[in-house]
């Protein structure tokens, strides 16, 4: 059975990332640092395309991911294909609020710890989202057997599948939350998944990196520089 390689890239930093807000299916503009990140990521894949080429490039429909994929597409010669299933984890009517607000006023992570099937109004639950994330990555891998598939998506999509296929499916996605424009690589051998590279940011210059904060740590809201 041929081995399919799936490369996962998180989009560049947005104002919502910087402000520690949950945007999910909403969109926010890239920060200056976010633009630096996507340019460096484009260079990385432009160089690697000459020796270890990617065959196809998929992207979430959200603009922050599409901007990132457009830069990669420019350096690799690939045309990004929008895949609806790569959309970020949505919490419906509660989107746009800070993590602090969601913790203090909705007890969101406490609710999820007690009931992973809980979904905010018009939103997804951790259980339903994790199922969606795994299904779309599996489908894209099986669509391209033996090829290298590059996917530009979101933090929750990436951390969810890394947890499922690389860390035993413990459900603690936050410990695998990727830095903006981090690169991870997984291999599907036709029967099982393996993680070959985990949240690599070696291509980012120092000015394009940020302090790695626990994604939902309310004490960290003002710590990002």
N, CA, C and O of each residue as an XYZ file, in Angstrom:
900
protein
N       0.852     -1.194      0.000
C       0.000      0.000      0.000
C       0.893      1.252      0.000
O       1.833      1.346      0.790
N       0.597      2.204     -0.884
C       1.380      3.434     -0.936
C       1.104      4.303      0.281
O       0.025      4.258      0.873
N       2.089      5.080      0.632
C       1.982      5.959      1.795
C       1.613      7.373      1.333
O       2.225      7.920      0.416
N       0.620      7.938      1.976
C       0.169      9.295      1.661
C       0.641     10.233      2.761
O       0.416      9.975      3.943
N       1.284     11.303      2.376
C       1.764     12.288      3.343
C       0.824     13.482      3.367
O       0.467     14.033      2.325
N       0.434     13.869      4.561
C      -0.441     15.022      4.757
C       0.316     16.057      5.573
O       0.777     15.778      6.680
N       0.439     17.245      5.017
C       1.155     18.342      5.670
C       0.119     19.356      6.138
O      -0.670     19.859      5.339
N       0.124     19.650      7.414
C      -0.846     20.575      8.009
C      -0.155     21.879      8.377
O       0.876     21.882      9.049
N      -0.734     22.985      7.931
C      -0.194     24.309      8.225
C      -1.300     25.177      8.812
O      -2.381     25.288      8.233
N      -1.032     25.785      9.948
C      -1.993     26.732     10.507
C      -1.821     28.086      9.810
O      -0.721     28.444      9.388
N      -2.901     28.815      9.700
C      -2.873     30.144      9.083
C      -2.004     31.119      9.886
O      -1.637     30.841     11.028
N      -1.685     32.252      9.283
C      -0.928     33.298      9.968
C      -1.727     33.966     11.081
O      -2.954     33.880     11.127
N      -1.008     34.630     11.970
C      -1.635     35.266     13.134
C      -2.638     36.341     12.721
O      -2.384     37.134     11.814
N      -3.782     36.350     13.406
C      -4.808     37.364     13.188
C      -4.957     38.243     14.418
O      -4.397     37.957     15.477
N      -5.719     39.315     14.260
C      -5.991     40.185     15.409
C      -6.741     39.423     16.494
O      -6.550     39.691     17.680
N      -7.589     38.481     16.105
C      -8.323     37.687     17.097
C      -7.379     36.788     17.884
O      -7.547     36.627     19.093
N      -6.380     36.196     17.211
C      -5.374     35.404     17.929
C      -4.653     36.279     18.946
O      -4.478     35.891     20.101
N      -4.240     37.451     18.509
C      -3.491     38.356     19.373
C      -4.313     38.765     20.598
O      -3.786     38.873     21.705
N      -5.604     38.989     20.382
C      -6.485     39.450     21.466
C      -7.073     38.303     22.282
O      -7.841     38.533     23.216
N      -6.709     37.055     21.930
C      -7.233     35.872     22.626
C      -8.766     35.826     22.567
O      -9.445     35.695     23.585
N      -9.279     35.940     21.341
C     -10.719     35.856     21.089
C     -11.022     34.599     20.278
O     -10.225     34.182     19.437
N     -12.180     34.004     20.542
C     -12.620     32.858     19.756
C     -13.392     33.399     18.554
O     -14.465     33.983     18.707
N     -12.836     33.200     17.357
C     -13.509     33.657     16.147
C     -14.122     32.509     15.356
O     -15.120     32.720     14.667
N     -13.572     31.321     15.426
C     -14.203     30.179     14.786
C     -14.549     30.422     13.332
O     -13.659     30.581     12.495
N     -15.847     30.454     13.023
C     -16.295     30.637     11.637
C     -16.327     32.098     11.224
O     -16.598     32.406     10.063
N     -16.053     33.003     12.155
C     -15.901     34.414     11.806
C     -14.502     34.615     11.224
O     -13.685     33.694     11.213
N     -14.238     35.824     10.745
C     -12.904     36.078     10.225
C     -12.348     37.352     10.822
O     -13.092     38.247     11.225
N     -11.028     37.421     10.872
C     -10.312     38.580     11.398
C      -9.094     38.802     10.515
O      -8.555     37.841      9.967
N      -8.646     40.047     10.363
C      -7.494     40.309      9.492
C      -6.194     39.800     10.099
O      -6.059     39.691     11.318
N      -5.250     39.495      9.234
C      -3.920     39.132      9.691
C      -3.233     40.329     10.325
O      -3.446     41.467      9.906
N      -2.412     40.076     11.329
C      -1.571     41.117     11.911
C      -0.321     41.291     11.039
O      -0.090     40.523     10.105
N       0.466     42.300     11.357
C       1.738     42.471     10.645
C       2.606     41.231     10.816
O       3.255     40.776      9.874
N       2.609     40.688     12.038
C       3.382     39.469     12.280
C       2.802     38.298     11.480
O       3.545     37.441     11.005
N       1.486     38.265     11.335
C       0.862     37.218     10.544
C       1.324     37.245      9.095
O       1.549     36.193      8.496
N       1.467     38.444      8.524
C       1.960     38.553      7.145
C       3.418     38.109      7.048
O       3.816     37.488      6.062
N       4.211     38.426      8.069
C       5.592     37.941      8.083
C       5.624     36.418      8.122
O       6.437     35.787      7.447
N       4.739     35.841      8.913
C       4.692     34.382      9.035
C       4.337     33.714      7.710
O       4.964     32.725      7.329
N       3.344     34.240      7.010
C       2.939     33.560      5.785
C       3.984     33.739      4.681
O       4.150     32.858      3.837
N       4.683     34.865      4.683
C       5.754     35.031      3.695
C       6.870     34.013      3.944
O       7.375     33.401      3.003
N       7.252     33.834      5.204
C       8.303     32.866      5.537
C       7.849     31.441      5.219
O       8.650     30.611      4.790
N       6.572     31.165      5.431
C       6.043     29.830      5.137
C       6.017     29.578      3.632
O       6.294     28.470      3.173
N       5.683     30.615      2.875
C       5.735     30.488      1.427
C       7.135     30.169      0.933
O       7.317     29.344      0.037
N       8.124     30.831      1.524
C       9.519     30.554      1.149
C       9.864     29.108      1.474
O      10.487     28.424      0.662
N       9.469     28.638      2.646
C       9.773     27.255      3.036
C       9.272     26.258      1.991
O      10.013     25.371      1.567
N       8.024     26.406      1.584
C       7.466     25.437      0.649
C       7.945     25.676     -0.782
O       7.998     24.740     -1.579
N       8.291     26.909     -1.110
C       8.867     27.155     -2.420
C      10.195     26.452     -2.587
O      10.489     25.915     -3.655
N      11.002     26.452     -1.535
C      12.298     25.766     -1.565
C      12.103     24.255     -1.582
O      12.724     23.562     -2.388
N      11.248     23.737     -0.702
C      11.073     22.285     -0.615
C      10.381     21.716     -1.847
O      10.509     20.528     -2.142
N       9.647     22.564     -2.568
C       8.939     22.079     -3.754
C       9.898     21.563     -4.827
O       9.525     20.736     -5.659
N      11.121     22.054     -4.800
C      12.093     21.635     -5.811
C      12.622     20.226     -5.545
O      12.991     19.516     -6.480
N      12.662     19.815     -4.267
C      13.232     18.510     -3.922
C      12.186     17.499     -3.468
O      12.325     16.301     -3.713
N      11.151     17.978     -2.814
C      10.126     17.078     -2.277
C       8.763     17.714     -2.534
O       8.124     18.206     -1.604
N       8.319     17.707     -3.776
C       7.151     18.504     -4.155
C       5.837     18.033     -3.552
O       5.596     16.842     -3.352
N       5.007     19.018     -3.276
C       3.634     18.771     -2.868
C       2.796     18.620     -4.134
O       3.030     19.313     -5.125
N       1.824     17.717     -4.097
C       0.997     17.449     -5.276
C      -0.270     18.283     -5.334
O      -0.744     18.631     -6.415
N      -0.817     18.603     -4.169
C      -2.097     19.299     -4.153
C      -2.193     20.133     -2.880
O      -1.643     19.768     -1.841
N      -2.905     21.264     -2.976
C      -3.014     22.212     -1.868
C      -4.484     22.479     -1.579
O      -5.223     22.958     -2.439
N      -4.899     22.161     -0.346
C      -6.267     22.422      0.102
C      -6.270     23.510      1.167
O      -5.282     23.716      1.871
N      -7.408     24.204      1.272
C      -7.493     25.308      2.219
C      -8.920     25.450      2.750
O      -9.893     25.167      2.051
N      -9.017     25.892      3.990
C     -10.292     26.269      4.597
C     -10.907     27.433      3.818
O     -10.181     28.198      3.184
N     -12.226     27.577      3.857
C     -12.856     28.703      3.162
C     -12.658     30.052      3.844
O     -12.977     31.085      3.255
N     -12.146     30.067      5.059
C     -11.997     31.328      5.789
C     -10.795     32.120      5.279
O      -9.762     31.551      4.925
N     -10.950     33.439      5.247
C      -9.974     34.285      4.567
C      -8.583     34.207      5.175
O      -7.594     34.292      4.446
N      -8.478     34.048      6.492
C      -7.154     33.990      7.107
C      -6.355     32.797      6.597
O      -5.137     32.871      6.437
N      -7.057     31.699      6.345
C      -6.395     30.523      5.779
C      -6.144     30.713      4.290
O      -5.105     30.302      3.775
N      -7.084     31.328      3.605
C      -6.934     31.516      2.166
C      -5.780     32.461      1.845
O      -5.076     32.260      0.855
N      -5.578     33.482      2.663
C      -4.436     34.378      2.455
C      -3.126     33.620      2.621
O      -2.179     33.821      1.861
N      -3.082     32.745      3.624
C      -1.885     31.938      3.859
C      -1.642     30.989      2.688
O      -0.519     30.876      2.196
N      -2.696     30.312      2.246
C      -2.569     29.364      1.139
C      -2.205     30.061     -0.164
O      -1.490     29.492     -0.989
N      -2.688     31.286     -0.360
C      -2.375     32.010     -1.595
C      -0.881     32.265     -1.707
O      -0.310     32.178     -2.794
N      -0.249     32.582     -0.578
C       1.196     32.804     -0.593
C       1.947     31.513     -0.890
O       2.903     31.513     -1.667
N       1.521     30.421     -0.279
C       2.135     29.126     -0.564
C       1.908     28.739     -2.024
O       2.806     28.216     -2.684
N       0.713     28.998     -2.516
C       0.424     28.692     -3.902
C       1.305     29.461     -4.867
O       1.714     28.936     -5.903
N       1.595     30.702     -4.524
C       2.441     31.529     -5.386
C       3.857     30.984     -5.474
O       4.478     31.045     -6.535
N       4.378     30.450     -4.370
C       5.762     29.965     -4.370
C       5.896     28.535     -4.873
O       6.981     28.121     -5.281
N       4.800     27.775     -4.847
C       4.856     26.371     -5.268
C       4.260     26.138     -6.650
O       4.494     25.100     -7.270
N       3.490     27.109     -7.128
C       2.812     26.926     -8.404
C       1.517     26.147     -8.300
O       0.935     25.774     -9.319
N       1.052     25.893     -7.070
C      -0.187     25.153     -6.856
C      -1.372     26.106     -6.693
O      -1.224     27.199     -6.149
N      -2.515     25.698     -7.154
C      -3.737     26.481     -6.981
C      -4.500     25.949     -5.770
O      -4.898     24.784     -5.765
N      -4.714     26.773     -4.742
C      -5.436     26.290     -3.562
C      -6.869     25.869     -3.901
O      -7.579     26.551     -4.639
N      -7.269     24.732     -3.344
C      -8.625     24.208     -3.520
C      -9.360     24.390     -2.197
O      -8.918     23.884     -1.165
N     -10.468     25.102     -2.223
C     -11.235     25.351     -1.001
C     -12.006     24.092     -0.611
O     -12.718     23.504     -1.426
N     -11.849     23.693      0.643
C     -12.536     22.517      1.187
C     -13.353     22.959      2.394
O     -12.796     23.303      3.436
N     -14.669     22.947      2.250
C     -15.564     23.473      3.279
C     -15.365     22.799      4.633
O     -15.489     23.451      5.670
N     -15.062     21.518      4.637
C     -14.924     20.775      5.887
C     -13.756     21.202      6.744
O     -13.663     20.803      7.905
N     -12.846     22.017      6.188
C     -11.690     22.496      6.946
C     -11.990     23.753      7.758
O     -11.099     24.296      8.412
N     -13.220     24.211      7.722
C     -13.612     25.393      8.499
C     -13.327     25.175      9.980
O     -13.395     24.048     10.470
N     -13.007     26.258     10.693
C     -12.644     26.157     12.109
C     -13.831     25.760     12.987
O     -14.990     25.933     12.610
N     -13.515     25.227     14.160
C     -14.476     24.882     15.210
C     -15.334     26.113     15.522
O     -14.808     27.154     15.913
N     -16.644     25.992     15.350
C     -17.520     27.126     15.619
C     -18.269     26.944     16.934
O     -18.747     25.854     17.250
N     -18.360     28.037     17.693
C     -19.180     28.013     18.909
C     -20.407     28.908     18.728
O     -20.960     29.430     19.697
N     -20.818     29.074     17.476
C     -22.098     29.697     17.171
C     -22.267     31.103     17.707
O     -21.469     31.994     17.415
N     -23.323     31.293     18.502
C     -23.672     32.629     18.986
C     -22.649     33.208     19.951
O     -22.696     34.400     20.252
N     -21.739     32.401     20.434
C     -20.749     32.884     21.397
C     -19.434     33.329     20.747
O     -18.502     33.719     21.451
N     -19.350     33.276     19.440
C     -18.102     33.641     18.770
C     -17.829     35.149     18.862
O     -18.745     35.961     18.996
N     -16.540     35.491     18.786
C     -16.114     36.879     18.877
C     -15.787     37.317     20.292
O     -15.281     38.419     20.500
N     -16.071     36.462     21.269
C     -15.823     36.806     22.670
C     -14.435     36.340     23.105
O     -13.879     35.400     22.538
N     -13.882     37.015     24.123
C     -12.562     36.622     24.599
C     -12.655     35.311     25.369
O     -13.717     34.930     25.861
N     -11.507     34.627     25.461
C     -11.459     33.406     26.254
C     -11.812     33.696     27.711
O     -12.491     32.898     28.357
N     -11.352     34.836     28.227
C     -11.655     35.213     29.606
C     -13.164     35.317     29.811
O     -13.695     34.818     30.804
N     -13.846     35.958     28.882
C     -15.295     36.109     28.957
C     -15.975     34.737     28.941
O     -16.880     34.475     29.733
N     -15.536     33.878     28.043
C     -16.153     32.553     27.928
C     -15.906     31.695     29.166
O     -16.754     30.895     29.560
N     -14.744     31.872     29.767
C     -14.438     31.124     30.992
C     -15.241     31.665     32.165
O     -15.851     30.900     32.912
N     -15.242     32.988     32.325
C     -15.876     33.593     33.492
C     -17.393     33.551     33.443
O     -18.046     33.331     34.463
N     -17.960     33.763     32.245
C     -19.406     33.940     32.158
C     -20.163     32.743     31.588
O     -21.371     32.624     31.795
N     -19.481     31.870     30.884
C     -20.147     30.687     30.332
C     -19.584     29.382     30.884
O     -20.142     28.311     30.645
N     -18.462     29.476     31.633
C     -17.797     28.268     32.153
C     -17.620     27.237     31.029
O     -17.863     26.045     31.218
N     -17.192     27.724     29.856
C     -17.211     26.883     28.673
C     -16.313     25.663     28.802
O     -16.755     24.550     28.516
N     -15.059     25.840     29.225
C     -14.160     24.692     29.287
C     -14.539     23.743     30.426
O     -14.322     22.535     30.334
N     -15.101     24.293     31.487
C     -15.592     23.437     32.573
C     -16.769     22.594     32.080
O     -16.863     21.407     32.390
N     -17.655     23.210     31.321
C     -18.786     22.465     30.759
C     -18.290     21.354     29.846
O     -18.771     20.223     29.915
N     -17.326     21.678     28.990
C     -16.814     20.673     28.057
C     -16.090     19.541     28.778
O     -16.157     18.385     28.360
N     -15.393     19.883     29.874
C     -14.712     18.833     30.640
C     -15.720     17.842     31.205
O     -15.446     16.645     31.291
N     -16.888     18.348     31.590
C     -17.923     17.502     32.161
C     -18.796     16.834     31.105
O     -19.344     15.754     31.324
N     -18.915     17.504     29.941
C     -19.801     16.978     28.898
C     -19.279     17.387     27.522
O     -19.635     18.456     27.025
N     -18.440     16.554     26.898
C     -17.876     16.909     25.586
C     -18.910     16.962     24.469
O     -18.582     17.344     23.345
N     -20.143     16.588     24.756
C     -21.211     16.708     23.764
C     -21.945     18.041     23.868
O     -22.858     18.309     23.087
N     -21.551     18.883     24.834
C     -22.214     20.182     24.973
C     -21.831     21.093     23.817
O     -20.653     21.223     23.485
N     -22.836     21.727     23.200
C     -22.612     22.679     22.110
C     -23.262     24.014     22.467
O     -24.428     24.038     22.859
N     -22.533     25.125     22.339
C     -23.147     26.440     22.528
C     -24.266     26.658     21.508
O     -24.336     25.925     20.521
N     -25.129     27.628     21.712
C     -26.224     27.864     20.771
C     -25.713     28.037     19.341
O     -24.883     28.904     19.068
N     -26.213     27.208     18.445
C     -25.851     27.249     17.022
C     -24.384     26.903     16.759
O     -23.845     27.227     15.701
N     -23.742     26.243     17.726
C     -22.340     25.881     17.573
C     -22.133     24.376     17.597
O     -23.087     23.599     17.599
N     -20.863     23.982     17.614
C     -20.484     22.580     17.641
C     -20.035     22.170     19.037
O     -19.643     23.011     19.847
N     -20.094     20.891     19.304
C     -19.525     20.333     20.530
C     -18.128     19.817     20.215
O     -17.821     19.590     19.044
N     -17.266     19.621     21.219
C     -15.970     18.995     20.965
C     -16.102     17.643     20.272
O     -15.295     17.305     19.405
N     -17.115     16.872     20.652
C     -17.295     15.552     20.054
C     -17.623     15.646     18.576
O     -17.008     14.966     17.755
N     -18.593     16.487     18.235
C     -19.000     16.593     16.826
C     -17.905     17.230     15.989
O     -17.696     16.841     14.840
N     -17.204     18.208     16.557
C     -16.133     18.850     15.802
C     -14.984     17.880     15.536
O     -14.487     17.802     14.413
N     -14.560     17.140     16.560
C     -13.454     16.198     16.385
C     -13.783     15.158     15.320
O     -12.913     14.744     14.554
N     -15.043     14.741     15.279
C     -15.475     13.793     14.265
C     -15.367     14.429     12.868
O     -14.901     13.790     11.924
N     -15.794     15.670     12.749
C     -15.705     16.373     11.462
C     -14.262     16.564     11.027
O     -13.929     16.337      9.864
N     -13.397     16.980     11.956
C     -11.994     17.227     11.620
C     -11.321     15.959     11.113
O     -10.633     15.982     10.092
N     -11.516     14.859     11.822
C     -10.900     13.602     11.412
C     -11.441     13.140     10.063
O     -10.695     12.626      9.230
N     -12.736     13.325      9.854
C     -13.359     12.851      8.619
C     -12.818     13.587      7.407
O     -12.559     12.968      6.376
N     -12.643     14.898      7.514
C     -12.194     15.646      6.335
C     -10.732     15.341      6.015
O     -10.378     15.225      4.842
N      -9.873     15.209      7.028
C      -8.472     14.882      6.755
C      -8.357     13.474      6.180
O      -7.578     13.239      5.256
N      -9.126     12.545      6.723
C      -9.119     11.170      6.196
C      -9.579     11.145      4.738
O      -8.985     10.469      3.899
N     -10.640     11.888      4.453
C     -11.165     11.928      3.086
C     -10.152     12.498      2.104
O     -10.000     11.974      1.001
N      -9.458     13.566      2.489
C      -8.477     14.169      1.593
C      -7.288     13.226      1.368
O      -6.753     13.151      0.262
N      -6.882     12.517      2.409
C      -5.787     11.553      2.255
C      -6.184     10.430      1.298
O      -5.402     10.036      0.432
N      -7.393      9.922      1.460
C      -7.837      8.814      0.615
C      -8.130      9.262     -0.809
O      -8.146      8.444     -1.728
N      -8.359     10.541     -0.993
C      -8.577     11.086     -2.335
C      -7.284     11.133     -3.136
O      -7.312     11.169     -4.367
N      -6.130     11.132     -2.427
C      -4.834     11.294     -3.093
C      -3.832     10.231     -2.629
O      -2.808     10.574     -2.039
N      -4.108      8.954     -2.883
C      -3.198      7.901     -2.408
C      -1.799      8.050     -2.993
O      -1.626      8.267     -4.193
N      -0.800      7.928     -2.112
C       0.588      7.975     -2.539
C       1.114      9.365     -2.837
O       2.244      9.511     -3.303
N       0.319     10.383     -2.577
C       0.734     11.750     -2.888
C       1.057     12.544     -1.617
O       0.830     12.091     -0.496
N       1.593     13.741     -1.842
C       1.837     14.680     -0.744
C       0.760     15.758     -0.793
O       0.641     16.493     -1.774
N      -0.017     15.840      0.277
C      -1.183     16.714      0.342
C      -0.923     17.805      1.378
O      -0.702     17.507      2.552
N      -0.950     19.048      0.955
C      -0.737     20.179      1.852
C      -2.080     20.805      2.187
O      -2.872     21.113      1.296
N      -2.331     20.992      3.478
C      -3.612     21.509      3.956
C      -3.366     22.730      4.844
O      -2.653     22.646      5.844
N      -3.956     23.850      4.474
C      -3.876     25.066      5.298
C      -5.200     25.208      6.039
O      -6.255     25.369      5.425
N      -5.132     25.145      7.358
C      -6.362     25.129      8.147
C      -6.180     25.918      9.446
O      -5.518     26.956      9.462
N      -6.760     25.429     10.509
C      -6.896     26.184     11.752
C      -6.370     25.401     12.949
O      -6.162     24.190     12.886
N      -6.163     26.130     14.034
C      -5.578     25.533     15.223
C      -6.348     24.342     15.755
O      -5.749     23.320     16.091
N      -7.680     24.456     15.838
C      -8.453     23.350     16.404
C      -8.486     22.136     15.479
O      -8.412     20.999     15.944
N      -8.595     22.373     14.175
C      -8.557     21.260     13.224
C      -7.253     20.475     13.400
O      -7.253     19.248     13.504
N      -6.146     21.219     13.430
C      -4.832     20.579     13.489
C      -4.602     19.889     14.829
O      -4.189     18.730     14.866
N      -4.866     20.590     15.925
C      -4.613     19.992     17.239
C      -5.527     18.799     17.494
O      -5.135     17.853     18.176
N      -6.743     18.839     16.952
C      -7.660     17.716     17.139
C      -7.149     16.453     16.466
O      -7.162     15.382     17.074
N      -6.693     16.561     15.206
C      -6.221     15.343     14.524
C      -4.865     14.894     15.056
O      -4.574     13.698     15.064
N      -4.030     15.833     15.501
C      -2.767     15.436     16.127
C      -3.038     14.657     17.411
O      -2.360     13.673     17.705
N      -4.031     15.104     18.169
C      -4.399     14.384     19.391
C      -4.937     12.996     19.051
O      -4.572     12.013     19.695
N      -5.797     12.915     18.050
C      -6.434     11.645     17.703
C      -5.423     10.630     17.176
O      -5.465      9.458     17.552
N      -4.521     11.074     16.312
C      -3.643     10.137     15.615
C      -2.206     10.118     16.116
O      -1.407      9.277     15.703
N      -1.879     11.051     17.012
C      -0.512     11.083     17.503
C      -0.366     11.024     19.004
O       0.733     10.811     19.516
N      -1.471     11.213     19.721
C      -1.370     11.279     21.174
C      -2.444     10.473     21.887
O      -2.759     10.735     23.047
N      -2.997      9.505     21.200
C      -3.912      8.589     21.861
C      -5.333      9.056     22.029
O      -6.111      8.407     22.728
N      -5.708     10.187     21.395
C      -7.087     10.648     21.471
C      -7.553     10.993     22.864
O      -8.677     10.668     23.246
N      -6.692     11.656     23.633
C      -7.041     11.991     25.025
C      -8.006     13.166     25.129
O      -8.599     13.397     26.183
N      -8.164     13.909     24.031
C      -9.102     15.028     24.048
C      -8.532     16.321     24.572
O      -9.231     17.333     24.614
N      -7.269     16.309     24.976
C      -6.637     17.530     25.494
C      -5.902     18.218     24.343
O      -4.677     18.150     24.238
N      -6.678     18.880     23.486
C      -6.106     19.487     22.290
C      -5.141     20.618     22.607
O      -4.198     20.855     21.852
N      -5.361     21.322     23.718
C      -4.602     22.552     23.968
C      -3.103     22.299     24.058
O      -2.309     23.180     23.727
N      -2.708     21.121     24.498
C      -1.269     20.849     24.618
C      -0.610     20.676     23.256
O       0.616     20.687     23.152
N      -1.426     20.516     22.205
C      -0.907     20.362     20.849
C      -1.250     21.561     19.969
O      -1.062     21.519     18.753
N      -1.749     22.618     20.582
C      -2.174     23.801     19.827
C      -0.998     24.379     19.049
O       0.011     24.736     19.658
N      -1.089     24.483     17.729
C       0.064     24.925     16.939
C       0.256     26.436     16.942
O      -0.710     27.197     16.974
N       1.495     26.850     16.909
C       1.847     28.240     16.649
C       1.300     28.607     15.272
O       1.145     27.737     14.416
N       1.011     29.868     15.056
C       0.594     30.292     13.726
C       1.678     29.963     12.698
O       2.855     30.255     12.903
N       1.263     29.357     11.603
C       2.126     28.917     10.500
C       3.071     27.777     10.883
O       4.055     27.529     10.186
N       2.777     27.082     11.990
C       3.518     25.864     12.301
C       3.180     24.787     11.270
O       2.089     24.769     10.699
N       4.137     23.894     11.049
C       3.998     22.822     10.056
C       4.066     21.473     10.763
O       4.998     21.204     11.520
N       3.075     20.634     10.509
C       3.082     19.252     10.996
C       2.919     18.318      9.806
O       2.301     18.677      8.803
N       3.477     17.121      9.924
C       3.375     16.141      8.846
C       2.900     14.807      9.406
O       3.410     14.324     10.417
N       1.925     14.229      8.737
C       1.387     12.928      9.097
C       1.470     12.004      7.891
O       1.475     12.454      6.746
N       1.534     10.709      8.165
C       1.556      9.711      7.097
C       0.426      8.712      7.298
O       0.215      8.195      8.395
N      -0.302      8.450      6.200
C      -1.356      7.430      6.187
C      -0.852      6.264      5.345
O      -0.573      6.431      4.158
N      -0.732      5.084      5.953
C      -0.189      3.934      5.233
C      -1.266      2.998      4.699
O      -0.981      1.893      4.238
N      -2.504      3.462      4.772
C      -3.619      2.653      4.316
C      -4.366      1.976      5.439
O      -5.487      1.501      5.256
N      -3.728      1.930      6.631
C      -4.365      1.308      7.787
C      -4.316      2.192      9.027
O      -5.241      2.181      9.839
N      -3.249      2.948      9.172
C      -3.099      3.767     10.368
C      -2.314      5.037     10.053
O      -1.676      5.163      9.007
N      -2.387      5.965     10.996
C      -1.695      7.252     10.876
C      -0.468      7.284     11.781
O      -0.442      6.651     12.836
N       0.541      8.026     11.354
C       1.696      8.313     12.206
C       2.061      9.780     12.035
O       1.886     10.351     10.959
N       2.565     10.379     13.092
C       2.989     11.781     13.057
C       4.491     11.817     12.840
O       5.253     11.260     13.630
N       4.916     12.475     11.766
C       6.328     12.537     11.402
C       6.989     13.846     11.835
O       8.192     13.881     12.093
N       6.204     14.915     11.914
C       6.718     16.242     12.283
C       5.626     16.950     13.051
O       4.465     16.946     12.641
N       6.002     17.568     14.181
C       4.994     18.155     15.063
C       5.239     19.649     15.261
O       6.221     20.056     15.881
N       4.328     20.455     14.723
C       4.296     21.902     14.985
C       5.666     22.571     14.856
O       6.136     23.241     15.776
N       6.284     22.377     13.709
C       7.619     22.935     13.447
C       7.518     24.390     12.993
O       6.739     24.711     12.096
N       8.304     25.265     13.614
C       8.338     26.678     13.209
C       9.771     27.127     12.913
O      10.097     28.308     13.037
N      10.615     26.183     12.524
C      12.016     26.519     12.273
C      12.182     27.493     11.109
O      13.220     28.142     10.983
N      11.159     27.594     10.259
C      11.234     28.504      9.115
C      10.890     29.943      9.465
O      11.113     30.841      8.654
N      10.352     30.180     10.655
C       9.930     31.524     11.033
C      11.089     32.300     11.651
O      11.764     31.783     12.541
N      11.335     33.537     11.196
C      12.366     34.360     11.835
C      11.909     34.775     13.235
O      10.712     34.742     13.520
N      12.832     35.162     14.109
C      12.459     35.506     15.485
C      11.349     36.548     15.584
O      10.490     36.461     16.462
N      11.364     37.526     14.691
C      10.348     38.586     14.770
C       8.960     38.092     14.364
O       7.967     38.789     14.574
N       8.890     36.907     13.792
C       7.603     36.350     13.376
C       7.083     35.300     14.341
O       6.073     34.655     14.061
N       7.751     35.118     15.468
C       7.284     34.156     16.464
C       6.718     34.897     17.666
O       7.085     36.040     17.942
N       5.827     34.231     18.368
C       5.194     34.803     19.548
C       5.375     33.848     20.709
O       5.635     32.660     20.518
N       5.236     34.378     21.918
C       5.266     33.507     23.083
C       4.186     32.448     22.931
O       3.045     32.765     22.596
N       4.539     31.203     23.175
C       3.569     30.119     23.054
C       2.716     30.110     24.308
O       3.190     29.775     25.393
N       1.453     30.481     24.150
C       0.556     30.602     25.286
C      -0.437     29.454     25.306
O      -0.886     29.008     24.250
N      -0.784     28.971     26.483
C      -1.899     28.022     26.535
C      -3.117     28.693     25.910
O      -3.487     29.800     26.302
N      -3.728     28.041     24.960
C      -4.758     28.687     24.150
C      -5.895     29.270     24.965
O      -6.458     30.301     24.597
N      -6.238     28.625     26.063
C      -7.420     29.061     26.798
C      -7.053     29.459     28.229
O      -7.855     29.310     29.151
N      -5.837     29.962     28.398
C      -5.364     30.383     29.713
C      -5.747     31.844     29.935
O      -5.141     32.721     29.321
N      -6.721     32.137     30.784
C      -7.142     33.522     30.967
C      -6.053     34.418     31.525
O      -6.076     35.627     31.293
N      -5.089     33.849     32.263
C      -4.022     34.653     32.829
C      -3.033     35.106     31.756
O      -2.221     36.003     31.983
N      -3.113     34.469     30.579
C      -2.132     34.764     29.527
C      -2.617     35.818     28.542
O      -1.890     36.162     27.610
N      -3.816     36.334     28.723
C      -4.387     37.241     27.732
C      -3.484     38.438     27.445
O      -3.364     38.874     26.301
N      -2.846     38.967     28.500
C      -2.042     40.179     28.321
C      -0.559     39.869     28.203
O       0.268     40.781     28.184
N      -0.214     38.578     28.125
C       1.195     38.203     28.120
C       1.831     38.198     26.738
O       3.056     38.209     26.611
N       0.989     38.183     25.695
C       1.524     38.108     24.334
C       2.184     39.441     23.966
O       1.608     40.511     24.165
N       3.393     39.351     23.431
C       4.146     40.562     23.066
C       4.225     40.704     21.550
O       4.818     41.659     21.049
